[in-house]
Amino acid sequence: MKENIQNGREAQEALPKNPETSEFLEKQRKILLDLSDDITQIRDKNDLIALFSSRIKSRFYFKHTIVTLIDPERTSYRPFLLDPKSSPIQTHPIYATLVDSDFPLSGPFIEGVLDAGKPVLYWMEDVMDLPGSPTFLRVNYERGIREILMTPLKSKNEIIGFLHMYTDRPGSFTEEFVGIIESIAPQISSAVTNIIKNEQIREKEWINEVLLECSIGLAAVRNRQELVDAVRTTLVRFNLMRGFSIRRINPDGQTMNTYAYDLGVNQISDEDRIELTQGQFPISDGLQNRVLDSAIPLQVNIDAEVSRGVTSWYIWIWQRMGLKTMVGIALRNGDLKLGVLWLGIEQANLTLLQAIGSQISVAMSNVLAAEEIIEREQEKSFLLGFSNEISRVRTKEDLKNAVFKVLSRVQNVRLALINLIADDNFTLEPLMHDKTLFENAGQLDALAAVSGSVDKPITARILASEDRVILNVEKELTTCPDNPFVEHWAKTGLQYIFAAPLRSAQADLGTLWLLTDNLKSELLQGICSQISTAVANIQANEKILAYKRMLEMENSQLKEQIKQTYNFNEIVGSGPEMQQVYELISLVAESNSTVLVTGETGTGKELIARAIHSTSPRKDKLMIKINCAALPANLIESELFGHEKGAFTGALERRIGKFELADHSTLFLDEIGEMPLEAQVKLLRVLQEQELERIGGKTTIKVNVRIIAATNRNLEEEVKAGRFRSDLYYRLNVFPIHLPPLRDRRDDIVPLAHLFVDRYSKATGRKVKKISPKVLHELTSYPWPGNVRELEHLMERCVLLSTGPMIREVYLPNKKANGISQFATMVGTLEDVERAHIIETIKRCGGKLAGRGGAAEYLGMPATTLHSKIKKLGITKRQYLAD
């Protein structure tokens, strides 16, 4: 810096010395007086430009001049006054950049001027390449400038800026010239200060004038479209119309939706336009909450927000629109936060924008108040019409029609379910529901998930509430991930669950479940009250005895179904082989150990799995079953572990896998030997770690699942053949239970036959009670390659074909005329017997393998298993189609 200052002093010493004669002094005094008079006439920038370009330039030679001002933080200075007509650099490629640049107050060049406090003359060659020298020095040098005279401008003894004077003629800045400039510098400083103040006054007056006009325009706004037009007009007046969006805070206080907008002329795709205008915006996303909490408008650099970790999807759309900066203004009505106004502008006068935001807030409050009045009137009219509909209701069907008819007129509201409390004051039964909501229930009955008792947590909470409970679907999915009813709520795409108790004379009648995006609590509460009245009327008008009898019959059927499906006592067998199986079940049931059930097809492996589950601590939860042979290889992973929406083509929604559904319960993997190798690897990891990731998911989900696997294959042989992983086999084979084939427990054939005859007699309404000795003898003589399942299906067929109370004829496959089964006298291995039995069954079915009446149905096995056995046993079409 000292060297730089010395260069400046040497330049001044090189100025020609003029003797201070009386003539010189008189001439200098006259020039100063003239210039002083001119300076006092300065009112704006044009006057100051004229002073330099005409008055001073007529007396002294220089090329051009500019004025720069120091910023309030005193870290840089930037152009304030330019003389483009005289500037030789105005055609330079970076001229526009220089005009809009800030130059740091550091480096020898500018520090020399600050230290001198008076005019400093520099030779361009000496300073333009010094560290920290501004770019404009070299640019001027390239256009012929050789010297620069830098004069500090002061106000109240503080430097506020600089007067730059340039010449292309070395020596033209004489001592007389420098003295003149130094003498008039204070006046020029005052003129600059006055210009700034005048511009601020004019700008403020202009802003106040236009804001008054805008206030008048916005005050006349009465609806949303008028608000859009008024905001657009306001922004156009200030030359700020680059698009705007007003987002309103939703009743949940957590999100915002677009309330009014005009995206201007920005390039935007139809998809992005829909997202910006119809999407939902979280408040606490690291950006919008900052705007709402800010007392002044917030100018946002989009790239910087992305760099600091803000990942809200609308920022990416802004980038695709080519926007660099956005201004967010909090809209408030007193202390009440209404929403956010987003403006797509590059440079912002925050004071002006704050005034605009205040006026828009007032206009928006007026519109919202008007909309609320209209909405209340519409709600009253709506409820009156609903009351008229309800007054004519006499039956459940009438109520159903009335409710769906009325709710179809309410936007974004769907009736999910109405539950009624049964006569026992404990059980809940569904009265009506939206069938389209439950048509894809799959294996899980979603209605059963909310049918039950009044002491269920959510139900109890609703019945204990004074009027309603509002649930967030997304949060309920997190807290109740295994609730199929919540999953079906989520499939509707609606955000909230409005649940309310149905009451009449302070007595609880049931619960009402509505799905909605529009939390109009008073309207929905009015609907609920009307439905409560209608339900009470229906219950009073219905025949109580008939209704009670129907419930008792349904309850009896349900209990019978549960008993047949899950009753451990249904396992028939008293021989030593089955006694050993019972002992193993009792030993392993109370533990969480993995069980591998092996045995031929039809031996009852699933029944054993259910018996283990029903006597385990997990019996209160549903056992989840998956047949590994019934699913294509590409669907097994999704079925087991689930997938996220969009994880692959066709994944239109999130799916919960069987492992998650079986959390704290039992997962039964039937036909585990049919699982492809690639799926075995992923299954092994879940079994070992007890954690999984959905397909397309990013989070790890912990599960507590007890595994029971079953197979009719010899897994040891499969491992040797490379078709089954050894590590998975050892992981599954913790506690093996082998079921003996029916031919090895012939003492159980007769009790089983009687059991099946009794079951299917009741199911079909036949009065078959007995089995003839001849049939019993044939049954005990038959080798039963299909085991218990074959026996069950055969007895079902016998019951259907029987014409009396006793079964006198049994329809065994390939039965000889003398009544002796061909298989009873067949000599060969078990594989030979199985091959012959399959061939004979296919022949009897006319070659049909799958579907109703196919061989797979009679053999009691899935069609995929039958295909596997045909391939394994080497059975060809010629063998069963030869006839």
C-alpha angles and dihedrals in degrees: 000000000000090000089051092051090048089054088053092050092048089052091053092047087054090061112110112263115231119196111247094241122165088251091054093047093047091051091048092049091051092050091050092049092051093047092046090054089050093049092052088059093056114117104155143008094278091059091052092048089051090052091059100034095046117013102037095032090054089062102034135028122243133137104230143326139213137185122224128191131212115238120243092256089054093228100113146004131224139188117285105163126029134183100205095172092063099033114108092200099059090101093048113118094240097041093106090050092050092051090056098040135106118222120206121245090232135091132068094279100060096028089059090058093046092050095045094050090200138066113312122193118211132187105225094225091058099052111023094083098039117118110278095010112151121253094240091072094065092039090056091045090053088055094052103271111142106171135034127196111206115196120183116227115216137197120185090351092304124112108242099172148327139266109221116199120182133194135181092202114077111226096025090112095080127185088254091053093047090048092051092050092047090050096050095039093094090051092047088050089053091047091051091048091050091048090053092048092046091050091050091049093048091046092049092048091048092048092049091048094050093041088055090053090046091049090054090049095047092045089063093056114118106162140030097263091051088051091054091049093047094048091048091051091048094051092046090055090056093042089243100119102127093126132291140207129197113205119196125210111245123230090258089067089222104082142035134213130200109268102175132358150163113191092195121206097324116135107252135156122238090246093053091045090055091048093050095046101036104026127102120244123207113227098213097057098121094261113049093045089055090054093048091049094046119099090207133040113284119225109209128201103209097207091048092052090052090049092052091055106264104147103175109146095232090065090064089052090051089053092050088052089058094246117152102182136020130192119218120199123189111230113214139172101204106303092341114102111220102177144276133299112212119198124189101218134135102214124028138197096210094195090055093045092050090055090048090049092052092053093046089050090056092047092047091050090053092050092048091050091050091047091050091053091049091045093051091051090050091048091052091050090046094050091047090054091046090051089055090050092048094048089066095051116116105153139035090255090054090050092048093052092046095048096048091044093053097042091051086069093054112084117237095000124120130177107234102177146336115209123193127203112242126230091271089065088228110068123078120213127185114248098183139345142178104269093201088060093058103032092105097046092133117187094340118075102222092190090058089054091069097030110089134072135350090237094071107122099246094038092048090050091053095047090048092052121098096229116339149350121218116204128190109228094213093052092046090054087057097046096039105031094156096050108108092197091059089050090056090049088056092051091065091065091227117134107217140043115216106200121179137169119249108226138176121185090347091304118124111239100174143287134294122210120196127177115213148155091200113072098202092157097179093050093046091045089053090051089050092052092051092049090049090056092048093049091050090051092049093050090051093049100044123090102261097200095050091047092048091049090052092051091049091051092049090047091050092050091048092050091048091050091050091047093051094046102042107020110123091200091067090076102103120206135104102177124109091259093059092039087060090051090051091051092051091049092052091048097051103032097083093049131074093232121136113254126206113200113197132182143110123298112287098020093119103258093155090051089055090049091053091047090054091048094045092054094043129091087254094063094109091068126066117264109235118219132196126179106217092196096053096061129074114247093248092057101046094083093050091046093050102039105018128226141243124245110278094013089130140350108301095021093124095159141012116280126202111222127227092256092059092044089052094051108141088004139075127284114204112204104196120194090013089167090068094060114117118246095245091056091046091063093056093042090054092054092052092047091051100041100030088221135098145179124225116238105273091011127128101199130077116236120207116217135184105207131159112215126216113178128188134192141165091208129092098248093192089060090044090054091051090049091052094243095112130041114248094214091054090047092054090046091054098039094071095118113010121197117188119201114212118230118255092250088064093054102045092155088070095054096083096047090047092049091052090047093054094044090053092047097049093041089061093042094051099035093242121142098223110147109158145041120217119241090242091058091046090053092050091048093052091046095052116094094222102216087180092051122201094345091056090049091050094051092044092053091047089055091047091052091051093049096043117106098188141039092273131060105231100166131048122198103219117174115269092359113185123231093252090057095250114127116240089225092054090067097033115119118207146077125311088255090056091051092048092048092050093046093051092047092049093048092050090050091052088051092053093249094304111140107178138026131039110342092011127135092253090060093051092044090051097233137110116270090242090056091049091052090050092051092048089053093044095048093045095240113168130199090246090065096058100027097045093103 
